[in-house]
Amino acid sequence: MDVILLRYEIPSDRINDLRKLFSEAKNRESEVADILQREEMLTESIFLEEGPDVSYLLWYMETPDIEKAWETYEEATDALIAESREVMEEALNIDFHSAVSECECLFHAGQRDRPAVIQ
């Protein structure tokens, strides 16, 4: 099982772009569920850490194979993924493979049979 937490520095003038992107994604549950299934992504969470001088996007992923998940994402043509790429890659200058930091997972636990939730 791959459990990943990535951290990206976010320009303060782009925070609202992130909020809008993920607010809209919450309303597209069937698209998100389909993408997660194809990526074999068990859990994907996006957090915003706002500080006085710098803000960060934190991206948590849990999947049996992170390389397969990345490959599936990069080859996808879904509208939601295209919108995500536009905001995160172009507007925010995020290269998904060059996070500011990749956090070390010291402990991870979860229940096998948990309900699917998009919030």
JOLIN-V685129 format. One record per residue. RES is the residue in three letters. SS is DSSP state (H for helix, E for strand, L for the rest). PSI is psi as a letter, one per 20 degrees, with the letter a starting at -180 (* if undefined). Layout:
RES|SS|PSI + RES|SS|PSI
This chain:
MET|L|p + ASP|E|p + VAL|E|o + ILE|E|p + LEU|E|o + LEU|E|q + ARG|E|p + TYR|E|p + GLU|E|p + ILE|E|p + PRO|L|p + SER|H|h + ASP|H|i + ARG|H|j + ILE|H|g + ASN|H|h + ASP|H|g + LEU|H|g + ARG|H|g + LYS|H|g + LEU|H|g + PHE|H|h + SER|H|g + GLU|H|h + ALA|H|h + LYS|H|h + ASN|L|j + ARG|L|l + GLU|H|g + SER|H|h + GLU|H|g + VAL|H|g + ALA|H|g + ASP|H|g + ILE|H|g + LEU|H|g + GLN|H|g + ARG|H|h + GLU|H|i + GLU|L|k + MET|E|o + LEU|E|g + THR|E|p + GLU|E|p + SER|E|q + ILE|E|p + PHE|E|q + LEU|E|p + GLU|E|o + GLU|E|p + GLY|L|r + PRO|L|h + ASP|L|h + VAL|L|q + SER|E|q + TYR|E|q + LEU|E|p + LEU|E|p + TRP|E|o + TYR|E|p + MET|E|q + GLU|E|o + THR|E|q + PRO|L|h + ASP|L|n + ILE|H|h + GLU|H|g + LYS|H|g + ALA|H|g + TRP|H|g + GLU|H|g + THR|H|g + TYR|H|g + GLU|H|h + GLU|H|i + ALA|L|q + THR|L|j + ASP|L|q + ALA|H|g + LEU|H|g + ILE|H|h + ALA|H|g + GLU|H|g + SER|H|g + ARG|H|g + GLU|H|g + VAL|H|g + MET|H|h + GLU|H|g + GLU|H|g + ALA|H|h + LEU|L|i + ASN|L|l + ILE|L|p + ASP|L|o + PHE|L|h + HIS|L|j + SER|L|m + ALA|L|q + VAL|L|g + SER|E|q + GLU|E|o + CYS|L|q + GLU|L|p + CYS|L|o + LEU|L|h + PHE|L|p + HIS|L|p + ALA|L|q + GLY|L|r + GLN|L|q + ARG|L|g + ASP|L|n + ARG|L|q + PRO|L|q + ALA|L|p + VAL|L|p + ILE|L|o + GLN|L|*
